[in-house]
Structures are given as C-alpha cells and as structure tokens.
C-alpha cells in the first residue's frame, strides 16, 4: 500500500539532472546551521587547483526526514546513470567534518553468481557505503560516473582514514 509519505518522497528533482551533478539528499533536519555549512562546502569549486565548478543537485525536502539508506536507494533505483548518491543524515549534522553517507546504487545480484567462479565475491561483497567530506563528493561522483575508479576503491580509501571519512587528495 502506498502511503502519502511515499508519494512525497519521489524525486522530481532528478528529472533532467545532468549526469555529472552529484545527488545529495537531506534526511536529517535537526541542524540547519550544519546543513548550510555542508551545502556551502558542496558549492565550492573542486579539483587539485579548484579548477572544476561544483555541480550538485541538492534535495532539501522535509518529506525525506528520517528516510533510510534503503529508501533512498529505492527512490533513485530508476536512474541508470547514477552510480552513487550522497545522504545528509544525522551523522552528517553531528560530524565536525559534515561527512555525508555515500551509497552505491550498483548492486550485484549474488544469487545469480556461480560459486565455482565467484566464491570470493560472494563471501566478501563490495562495500555498499562509506563516509565522505562534502569537499570529496564531486571527485567521487565524477570518477564513479566515468568509470575511472570504482566505488570500492573510494570505500577502501575512506576505511584507511582514522575517522573513516574520505577527504579530497
């Protein structure tokens, strides 16, 4: 059964979204000041010398309050060009780095994998998420979109950091 809340959690904001626009969905509305700071960081040019303009589609709609990672992934599942989505959740608002939750939208159906050839992948699936500072969002999004780097590479880099947050290089 579809609830009124489900209808409000549609993402018309992504219709016509440029493939290089990072998608950031706010799911925690407890701290407007932290949110404004995170958005400010998302709007800054990025790259080694700040040579690339920031390009993010920000969804700041109260209907998304409390949405889970699974709900966000279900909502963006129809966008075949989107390999990663970023979520501003409670952790983001409380984190000094305003670390966003990066979620991969690409999932392998492990039920279809032949265990003879893919046992290692079945036993150790690719990571589904990691935390990224807002300044790292554009690099992650563009590189995953272009296929220059995989989501797992960024997740691995984040896990190597003491606080488990990926920052720009």
Beta strands, then each sheet from edge to edge (+ up, - down):
strand 1: 22-26
strand 2: 56-59
strand 3: 84-88
strand 4: 100-104
strand 5: 129-132
strand 6: 165-166
sheet 1: 2+ 1+ 3+ 4- 5+ 6+
end
